[in-house]
């Protein structure tokens, strides 16, 4: 276990300084700070996004932000911006200091050497090695397996009887973790433990954590790092056809370090799970709240793909990402200096009226729904986007085929995370009507 002084130093640099600044700015009324630190605002952020809509970039004492679609797209694609090593809000000297005090066994998917926190050329080289598992051809080969897993989960729900169940626990979480686990060579009996660790560690994506939150997440990350370390060694002794086996067998210049291999495992597992479980849960809640849209989806089965795109736009599973200005530049008519940070509010950009007509309306027939930025853009466009789309589309189609009268029963429980938007529990009633 990391010593308390070392953990406190890492927390201070990664979250403590930022938390103090955000709390001060939020008290002064800065909307961006309220979005980052105030749980009430972040629980329903869309009104706050609209308060930022008047400018391309909202200037702030801690961080700048944008909800403008064109500006967000430019920032995500431009070489003038980088990840800031996952600590874009910190001055460069403090980023280097964090690297010195951070425990490598508590590094999260937003810390180097993760793909989320590296820039070219390192990012380009590692992304090329990982991207082979997510080509269009390989994802399409997974289609049959995704259908098989989803059907098995639904069969089990029916066999166990009852007209109510928790969508997240019984279905939305089980499907993506099963698929991603196969890509990483993870045995079936390890899924529950990894889910438990992952749920505790997910909060590390958020800004301004308390020390207690940080320590709990760091403990979970440490367990995951040690698990992946042992798992990689098992795969070296007895490799399979999975992504991690292939990476573990590489030698020479392409060989990854033990930390880099763990970072790949953590990122693929976390990203492959988090986006899809939140996407499926959000979709079911959104469709239940809009019965006219659900009726259109049920009447036209070919529409499920566009349903997924509209959920990604309207209720984005990932609400924001951060970028650091690498060199002085101009974006959205604003001059930005090297070292500044910009919070790209994806959830706000996806409701930009300049791109999406009547953006606050949930519309599964929307022709340009896929112009959203829910999967980011540019060099850091989500590697698993096509897999997430496939899983969510299949999951929803089979779910509603089996339970055409499915309804949300009671109040869904939102997760406490701010970057990730999804549900911890979604109680479902099937009205005892099951299609066979």
N, C-alpha and C positions, 0 to 999 in steps of 0.2 A: 504494500500500500504506500502511496506517495506520502511523504511527510507533510504535516500540516503547514509549516512555513513555506515549503515549495508550492503546495497547492494554493496557499493564500496569495503568493506572489503571482502565480499563473492566473488565478481568478482576477486579481487586481488589474493586470494588464489586459486580459481578454474581456472582462466584464465590469469590474468595479469602477474604473475610471469612466467608462462609457455610461454605466448606470447612473452615476452621480450627475454627469452632464445631461443625460436624457431627462432625469427627474427635474433638474433645474429648468430646462427648456420647456418641459411639459407644464410646469407651474406658471411659466410666462406665457403660455397659450400657444406654443408652436405645435401645429397639427402633426407634423412628422414625428416629433418626439412623443406625442400622445399615442400615436399609432404603434410606436415601438415599445412603450413602457406601461401604458394604461390598459389593463385587461378589459375594461368595459368598452373602450374605443375599438380595440382590436377584435373583440368578439363580434362586432358588426361594423366593419371598417368602411363601408361604402359611402356613408354620409361624409366621413372625414375625407375620403378621396375626392369627393365633389368640391369640398372646400379648398382643395389644392388645384382645381381644374383651371383656374384663371391664368396660371403662368406655366411656361414650359418647364422651368426648374424652380422649385421653391427653395430659397436660400435659408440656411439655419446655422446657428452657432456651433452645433455638433456635427450635423451632416446635412447635405442637400438632398432633394428628392424630386422625382418626377412621376406624374401619372399620365403624361402625354405619350400617346402610342408611338408617334413618329420619333420623338426624342428618345424614348426607351429603346426602340429598335436600333437607332443609330448608336447609342451608347453600347448596347450589347454586341454590336457587330464591329465597332471601331477598334483599331489598333492603338488608339489614344487612351484606351481604358484597359485596366487589368483587374485581377482579383485582389490585389493588395495582400497576397499570401493569406487570404481569409480574414485579415485584420485591416481592412481598407480605411477604417475610421481612425486608426492609430498613426501617429508620425512614424516614419521609417525607423528611427533609433529605438522606439518602443517595440516595434515589430521584431527587431533583432533581439531585443532583451527577452521578449516572450519566447523566442526560439531557444534561448539559453536555459530558461527556467522550466519550460514545459516538459512534463513527463511523456516520453514517446509512446508509452502504453496507455495514455489517456487522450491522445490526439483524436479528433473527431473528423467526419467527412468534410468539414469546412476548414481543416488545417492541412498544410502541406505534409506529405507529398500527394494528397488527394487531388484528383483531377479538378475538383471544384475550386481548389485553392492554388493552382499553378497556372502559369502562362507559357506561351511558346518561348523557346523550342521544347522545353521539358514536357509541357502539356501535350504538344503535338506528337511527340515520340510515344508517350504512354497511351494516349488516346488511340493511336494507330494499333497498338498491341491488343487493346481491349475491344475495339470496335468490331473485330472479326466475329464476335459472338452475337452481334446485333445487326448483321446485314439483313436486307429485305428477304433474301432467300431463306436464311436461317430462322428468322422470325416466322415466316409462313410455314416452315416445317413444324414449328411449335403449335400451330393452330389446332391440330388434332389432339395434342397433349392438353392444351388449355381446355378444350371441350370435355375431354375425359375427366379431368380433375373437377371442373365445375359440376358435371353431371354426378360424379361420385358424392360430392358434398351435398348436393340437393337430394340425392337418393337417401343419404343418411338422415337428413332433416325430416324427410317424409317417413322413413322407417321408424324414427324415434317418436313419431306421433306429436300431437299437440298442434294448435293453430297459431302459436306465437313463438318467436325466437329472436335472438339478438343477431341482426344482420352482420355486424362487424365481427363478432366472436365466431359465429358459425359459418360465415361465407366470405365476406369481403376481405378479411385478413388471411383466411386459409388459402385462398386461390393464389394470390401473388407470391406468398412465401413458399408455396410448394413448387411453383415454376422457377423462381429465382434460385431456390435451394438446389434444384437439378442443374442449373447453369454453373453452380459453384461446387457441385459434388458433395452437398451436405446431406447426411443420412436423415431419413424421416423422423427418427426418434429424437433428433436434436432441434426440430422446428420450434417447439413450445418454449424451450429455454432461450433460443435466439430471439423469439418474439418478445419475451419478457425483458431481456436486456435492451433490445432495440426500442421498446416503448419508453424505457427510462432514459435512454441516451438521446432520444429525438429532440429534447428540449435544448440541446447544445447548439442547434441552429439559430436559436433566438438570441437577440441582443440583450445586454444588461441583466444577466441572471443574478439571483442572490447567491451568496456563498453556499448556502445549504443546497440549492438547486444544482449548483455546479459540482459540489462534492458527490451528490447522489448520481448524477449523470457520469461523472468521471469514474466512479466505482464500476458502473455498468460497462463503460467503454473499456476499462482495464480487463474485466472478465472477457469481453469480446476479443480484445487483442490477444490475450493468452489462448483463447479457444482457437482463433484463426491461426496462430503460430503453430499449435499442435496439429491443426487440420492440414496445413500446408505440408508439414513433415509427413503426415499419413499419405497425402497425395503424391509426394515424391517417391515414397516406397511402393505405392500401388496406385499409379495414375489412372484416371478415367478419361472420358471423352469431353469433360467439362472445361469451361474457360480457365478456372484456377489451376487445374492440372497442367494445362498447356503452358501457362505462364510460369508455373513452378519448375517446369522441365527446361526452360530456356537457359542457354549458356552464352558466354562471350559478352559482347557489347549490349545485347538485348536483355541480358539477365537482370531481373529486378532484385533489389535488396529485400531482406525480410520485412522491413517497415513498409516498403512500397507494395509488397504483396498483401500485407495486412490491410493497407489503405484501399487497395482495389476491392478486396473482399468486403470491407465495411461499406464502401460506397455503393457497390453493385447490390448488396443485400439491402441497405437502407433506402437507396433511391428506387430500386425495383419494387420494394414493398410500399414505402410511404406514399408515393404518387398514386399508385393503383388502389390501395385500400381507401384512401381519402376520396378518390374519384368515384369509386363505386358507391360509397356511403353517401356522398354529396348528391349523386345522381338520383338515388332512390328517394331521399328526402325532398329534393327539388321536384321530382315527378309527382310525389304524393301531394305536395303543396300546389301543384298546377295540373289538376285532373284533365283539363282540356288538352294539354301537351302530352300527357301520358296516353290519352285516348288515341291521339294521332300516331304515337310511336307503336302502339299495339295494333293499330289498323294497317300500318305499313312496316313490316319487319325489316325492310331494307333501310329504314331510317335510323336504326340504332347507332350507326357510325356517326351520323350528324348529331344525334342526341349527345353522344360523348363529347363532340367538339363544342357544343353549346354549354355543356356543364364545365368544360375546361375554361371556357371564356367567362361564363357568368358567375361561377363559384370555384375559382382556381384553387387546386390543391396546394400549390406553392404561391404564396401571395407576394413575395418580394425577394430581391437579391441585391447585393452590394457591389459597386465597382469603384475602383480607385483611378484617378486621373494620372496617367503615366507621364504625359507631357502637356504643356499649355495647349489648350484647344478651344474651339467654339462649338457649341451644340445648342440647338434650339434658340439661337440668337443670344446665348449667354456665354460669356468668357469664363472658362474654368482654368485654374492653375494646377500645375503638377503637385500632387500630394493631397488634393481635395478628394472627398468621397461623395458618391451619389447613390442614394437608395432608389433602386428601380422598383417601383410599386406595380408589379405585374397585374395584380388584381384591379388596380385603378386603370392602367393602360388598356386592359381588356374591356373596359366600359367607356372608352373614349367615343363621344358622339360624332367625332370627325371621321371615324372608321365604321362604327356600328350604329345603324339607325335604331332609335329608341333603345339604347343600350341597357337600361334597367329592366327591360322586359325579357323574361325567359322564353325563348322561342326556338323550338326544336326544328323548325323549318328554315331558320336563318341561313341564307345562301352563303354568306362569307364568315360563318362562325369560326372556320379554321384559320382565320387571320390573327387569332389570339397569340399571345406571347407566353402562354402557360408553361411551355417547355423551354423558355429562354430563346436565344437566337445567336447566330454567329459561332465562334469557336467553341462555346460552352453549351450549344444546343444539346438537349438531353439525349444521350446515347440510346436510352431505352424507350424513347417516345413511341416508336412503332409497336413495341411489345406492350406498353401500357395501353395504347389504343386497342390493340387486339384483345388483351385480357378484359378490359372494361366493356368493350362491345359484346364479346362473347358472354361475359358474366351477366350483363343486363338482359340480353336476348333469352338466354336459358332460364334465368330467374323468373322473368315475366311469362315465359312459355309455361313454366311449371306452376306458377302462382299468379294467374291473370288478374285476380282481385286483391293482390297484395296492397296493404296500406301500412303507413307508419302508425303505430299504436302507442300513444303517450308522447312524452317529450324526449327527443333525442338529446344525448349528452355530448356537447362539444369537447374536443380535446383542449387542453390548456395551452397549447403551443400557439405562437404568433406567426412564424414563417409558414408553418404547415397548417392548412385549414381543413379540418375534417372532424369526424365524430369518433368518440370513444365507444359509445353504445347507440344503437338504433333499434328500438323495439319494433318488431314486425308482426302484423296479424295477417294471416292468409285467408281469413273468413271461412276456413275449413273447405275452401274451394281449390282443389288441386287438379291441374290438367295432366293427362297421361299421354 
